[in-house]
């Protein structure tokens, strides 16, 4: 059995997608809680900036950065080998990096669909496989896989993204059960509408028109309202308590409940519950209220 709580001080954590958003904020939070950190991202400039902020605020913490595109699984494997040579004592893996792709399935190319699966699902699985011997060598280690609100529900236009996030959720739940007797715990995170750069980097199917692409990106950005720093605190608090799941923002908690109660009709229920759904409020007599 692992200790009842995860101890950050003196530990070493690896975070993917650490150059912005929740990954950046978790880097700051981990350093503040006493952990050395290994940061991975494909954006070299932003990643260097994050590392510099950490070093300035916590000069006693060791900070290492590795620039890699998680879609390139061969590069990820060689990077992991370098990391483990330098940091053989990693006890916390946070698979946070992710990309978004909008578009109906019939409009997506096979390459576009696979790109999302590679980054959102295959890369976390590969990194977990590569680090698992190290984590198993330190009972009490912990794994965090950041799924999504769309790992709880699957709306139209999100076939590729939802498929990757549901897959990550299933992988995480099975892994949690498999590793329980080894003293390794797993947290699945389902954020809803976190304000990150994913709205800037979201891809729209090449088959979509320019107008559809603009509308899709604007609609996606409108959903992102929850502060990334607040989300990062909730995730790390969940790690400390070894919570199996962390739901972030009302959109995720509501969707989770509704999907459980209405597994085949949750979208229509959620639409009726959403602000501005068009349903008129009625007074106690049943008449339309102003």
C-alpha positions as CSV (number, residue, x, y, z in Angstrom):
1,X,0.0,0.0,0.0
2,X,1.3,3.5,-0.8
3,X,1.5,6.2,1.8
4,X,-1.9,8.0,2.3
5,X,-0.5,11.2,0.8
6,X,2.0,12.1,-1.8
7,X,5.0,14.0,-0.5
8,X,6.3,16.7,-2.9
9,X,9.3,17.9,-1.0
10,X,12.5,16.3,-2.2
11,X,10.7,14.5,-5.0
12,X,11.3,14.8,-8.8
13,X,8.3,15.3,-11.1
14,X,8.1,15.2,-14.9
15,X,5.5,17.4,-16.6
16,X,4.6,17.4,-20.3
17,X,3.1,20.5,-22.0
18,X,4.9,22.6,-19.5
19,X,5.4,25.8,-21.6
20,X,2.0,27.2,-21.0
21,X,-1.4,26.7,-19.4
22,X,-1.9,24.2,-16.7
23,X,1.5,22.6,-17.3
24,X,3.2,25.9,-16.7
25,X,1.2,26.6,-13.6
26,X,1.9,23.0,-12.3
27,X,5.6,23.6,-12.8
28,X,5.4,26.7,-10.5
29,X,3.3,24.8,-8.0
30,X,5.6,21.8,-7.9
31,X,8.6,24.0,-7.3
32,X,6.8,25.8,-4.5
33,X,5.9,22.5,-2.9
34,X,9.6,21.5,-2.9
35,X,9.9,19.2,-5.9
36,X,12.7,19.2,-8.6
37,X,11.1,19.3,-12.0
38,X,11.7,17.9,-15.5
39,X,9.7,19.9,-18.1
40,X,8.8,18.8,-21.6
41,X,7.3,20.9,-24.4
42,X,7.8,21.5,-28.1
43,X,7.9,25.3,-27.7
44,X,11.5,25.9,-26.8
45,X,11.2,29.6,-26.2
46,X,8.2,29.5,-23.9
47,X,9.7,26.5,-22.1
48,X,12.9,28.4,-21.4
49,X,10.9,31.3,-20.0
50,X,9.0,29.0,-17.6
51,X,12.2,27.4,-16.4
52,X,13.8,30.8,-15.8
53,X,10.8,31.9,-13.7
54,X,11.1,28.7,-11.6
55,X,14.8,29.1,-11.1
56,X,14.5,32.8,-10.1
57,X,11.8,32.0,-7.5
58,X,13.3,28.7,-6.3
59,X,17.0,28.7,-6.8
60,X,17.3,25.6,-4.7
61,X,15.2,23.5,-7.0
62,X,16.7,21.6,-10.0
63,X,14.9,22.4,-13.2
64,X,15.6,20.5,-16.5
65,X,14.0,21.2,-19.8
66,X,13.6,19.0,-22.9
67,X,12.2,20.2,-26.2
68,X,10.3,17.4,-28.1
69,X,7.2,17.1,-30.2
70,X,5.2,14.3,-28.6
71,X,3.8,13.4,-32.0
72,X,7.3,12.0,-32.8
73,X,7.3,8.9,-30.6
74,X,10.8,7.9,-31.6
75,X,12.2,11.3,-30.4
76,X,10.1,10.9,-27.2
77,X,11.7,7.5,-26.5
78,X,15.3,8.9,-26.9
79,X,14.4,11.9,-24.8
80,X,13.0,9.6,-22.1
81,X,16.3,7.7,-22.0
82,X,18.2,10.9,-21.5
83,X,15.9,12.0,-18.8
84,X,16.2,8.8,-16.9
85,X,19.9,8.8,-17.1
86,X,20.0,12.3,-15.5
87,X,16.9,11.8,-13.2
88,X,16.7,8.1,-12.1
89,X,14.5,9.1,-9.1
90,X,11.4,10.4,-10.8
91,X,8.3,9.6,-8.6
92,X,5.6,11.8,-10.3
93,X,4.7,11.7,-13.9
94,X,2.1,14.2,-15.2
95,X,0.9,13.6,-18.7
96,X,-0.6,17.0,-19.3
97,X,0.2,17.9,-23.0
98,X,-2.7,17.8,-25.4
99,X,-4.0,19.2,-28.7
100,X,-7.4,19.8,-30.1
101,X,-8.9,19.2,-33.5
102,X,-12.4,20.3,-34.5
103,X,-14.5,18.8,-37.3
104,X,-17.0,16.1,-38.1
105,X,-15.5,12.7,-38.6
106,X,-16.4,12.6,-42.3
107,X,-14.4,15.8,-42.8
108,X,-11.2,14.6,-41.0
109,X,-8.4,12.9,-42.9
110,X,-6.8,9.8,-41.5
111,X,-3.6,11.8,-40.9
112,X,-5.5,14.5,-38.9
113,X,-7.3,12.0,-36.8
114,X,-4.0,10.1,-36.1
115,X,-2.2,13.3,-35.1
116,X,-4.6,13.8,-32.2
117,X,-4.3,10.2,-31.1
118,X,-0.5,10.3,-31.2
119,X,-0.2,13.3,-28.9
120,X,-3.2,12.9,-26.6
121,X,-3.1,9.1,-26.2
122,X,-0.1,7.3,-27.6
123,X,2.4,9.7,-26.2
124,X,1.1,9.4,-22.6
125,X,1.0,5.6,-22.9
126,X,4.5,5.5,-24.3
127,X,5.9,7.8,-21.7
128,X,4.2,5.8,-18.9
129,X,5.7,2.6,-20.3
130,X,9.2,4.1,-20.5
131,X,9.0,5.5,-16.9
132,X,7.2,2.7,-15.3
133,X,10.2,0.7,-14.1
134,X,11.6,3.8,-12.4
135,X,8.2,4.5,-10.8
136,X,7.9,0.9,-9.6
137,X,11.3,1.1,-8.0
138,X,9.8,3.8,-5.6
139,X,6.6,2.6,-4.1
140,X,4.4,5.6,-3.4
141,X,5.1,7.1,-6.9
142,X,2.2,8.7,-8.7
143,X,0.9,9.1,-12.3
144,X,-1.4,11.9,-13.5
145,X,-3.2,11.7,-16.9
146,X,-5.0,14.8,-18.0
147,X,-8.1,13.7,-19.9
148,X,-10.9,16.3,-20.5
149,X,-14.5,17.2,-20.1
150,X,-14.7,15.5,-23.5
151,X,-13.4,12.3,-21.8
152,X,-16.8,12.3,-20.0
153,X,-19.1,13.4,-22.8
154,X,-18.6,13.3,-26.6
155,X,-20.3,16.1,-28.5
156,X,-20.5,16.3,-32.3
157,X,-17.5,17.8,-34.0
158,X,-15.2,16.3,-31.4
159,X,-14.7,12.7,-32.7
160,X,-10.9,12.8,-32.8
161,X,-10.5,14.7,-29.5
162,X,-13.1,12.8,-27.6
163,X,-11.7,9.4,-28.8
164,X,-8.3,10.3,-27.5
165,X,-9.5,11.5,-24.2
166,X,-11.9,8.6,-23.6
167,X,-9.0,6.3,-24.4
168,X,-6.8,8.0,-21.9
169,X,-9.5,7.8,-19.3
170,X,-9.9,4.0,-19.9
171,X,-6.1,3.5,-19.9
172,X,-5.8,5.4,-16.6
173,X,-8.6,3.5,-14.9
174,X,-7.2,0.1,-15.9
175,X,-3.7,1.1,-14.9
176,X,-4.9,2.3,-11.5
177,X,-6.3,-1.1,-10.8
178,X,-3.2,-2.9,-12.1
179,X,-0.7,-0.9,-10.1
180,X,-2.6,-0.8,-6.8
181,X,-0.8,-3.7,-5.3
182,X,2.6,-2.2,-6.3
183,X,2.0,1.0,-4.3
184,X,1.6,3.2,-7.4
185,X,-1.5,5.5,-7.6
186,X,-3.1,7.1,-10.6
187,X,-5.1,10.2,-11.0
188,X,-7.3,11.0,-14.0
189,X,-8.1,14.7,-14.5
190,X,-11.1,16.0,-16.3
191,X,-10.8,19.7,-16.8
192,X,-13.7,21.7,-18.2
193,X,-13.0,24.9,-20.1
194,X,-9.6,25.8,-18.8
195,X,-8.2,29.1,-20.1
196,X,-5.1,27.9,-21.9
197,X,-3.4,28.4,-25.3
198,X,-5.2,25.4,-26.7
199,X,-7.7,27.8,-28.3
200,X,-4.9,29.4,-30.3
201,X,-3.4,26.1,-31.4
202,X,-6.7,24.2,-32.1
203,X,-6.8,22.8,-35.6
204,X,-9.9,22.6,-37.7
205,X,-10.3,19.9,-40.4
206,X,-8.6,21.0,-43.7
207,X,-11.9,20.2,-45.4
208,X,-13.7,22.9,-43.5
209,X,-14.2,26.3,-45.0
210,X,-12.4,29.4,-43.7
211,X,-15.6,30.7,-42.2
212,X,-16.2,27.3,-40.5
213,X,-12.7,27.3,-39.1
214,X,-13.1,30.8,-37.7
215,X,-16.4,30.0,-36.2
216,X,-15.1,26.8,-34.7
217,X,-12.1,28.5,-33.1
218,X,-14.2,31.3,-31.7
219,X,-16.7,28.8,-30.2
220,X,-13.9,26.8,-28.7
221,X,-12.3,29.9,-27.2
222,X,-15.6,31.0,-25.7
223,X,-15.7,27.8,-23.6
224,X,-12.3,28.5,-22.0
225,X,-13.0,30.6,-18.9
226,X,-11.6,28.7,-15.9
227,X,-8.1,30.0,-14.7
228,X,-5.2,27.7,-15.4
229,X,-3.5,28.5,-12.1
230,X,-6.6,27.5,-10.1
231,X,-6.9,24.3,-12.1
232,X,-3.2,23.5,-11.4
233,X,-3.7,23.9,-7.6
234,X,-6.7,21.5,-7.8
235,X,-4.6,18.9,-9.7
236,X,-1.7,19.1,-7.3
237,X,-4.0,19.0,-4.3
238,X,-5.6,15.9,-5.8
239,X,-2.1,14.3,-6.2
240,X,-1.3,15.1,-2.5
241,X,-4.5,13.2,-1.5
242,X,-4.0,10.5,-4.2
243,X,-7.5,11.1,-5.6
244,X,-8.4,8.7,-8.4
245,X,-10.3,11.5,-10.2
246,X,-10.2,15.3,-10.3
247,X,-13.0,17.1,-11.9
248,X,-12.3,20.8,-12.6
249,X,-15.0,23.5,-13.1
250,X,-18.7,23.2,-12.9
251,X,-18.9,22.2,-16.6
252,X,-17.1,19.0,-15.8
253,X,-18.9,18.1,-12.6
254,X,-22.3,18.8,-14.2
255,X,-21.4,16.8,-17.3
256,X,-20.2,13.9,-15.2
257,X,-23.5,13.7,-13.2
258,X,-25.7,14.1,-16.3
259,X,-23.8,11.5,-18.3
260,X,-24.2,9.0,-15.5
261,X,-27.9,9.6,-15.2
262,X,-28.6,9.9,-18.9
263,X,-25.9,7.9,-20.7
264,X,-27.5,8.0,-24.1
265,X,-29.3,11.4,-24.0
266,X,-26.9,13.6,-22.0
267,X,-26.4,16.2,-24.7
268,X,-30.0,17.2,-24.9
269,X,-30.2,17.4,-21.1
270,X,-27.0,19.5,-20.9
271,X,-28.4,21.8,-23.6
272,X,-31.6,22.4,-21.6
273,X,-29.5,23.1,-18.5
274,X,-27.2,25.6,-20.2
275,X,-27.7,29.3,-19.8
276,X,-29.5,30.9,-22.7
277,X,-31.0,27.6,-23.7
278,X,-34.1,29.4,-24.8
279,X,-36.5,27.8,-22.3
280,X,-38.7,30.3,-20.7
281,X,-39.0,30.3,-16.9
282,X,-42.6,29.6,-15.7
283,X,-44.1,31.0,-12.5
284,X,-46.0,28.9,-9.9
285,X,-49.2,29.0,-12.0
286,X,-47.5,27.5,-15.0
287,X,-47.6,30.7,-17.0
288,X,-44.6,32.2,-18.7
289,X,-42.8,34.5,-16.3
290,X,-41.1,37.7,-17.4
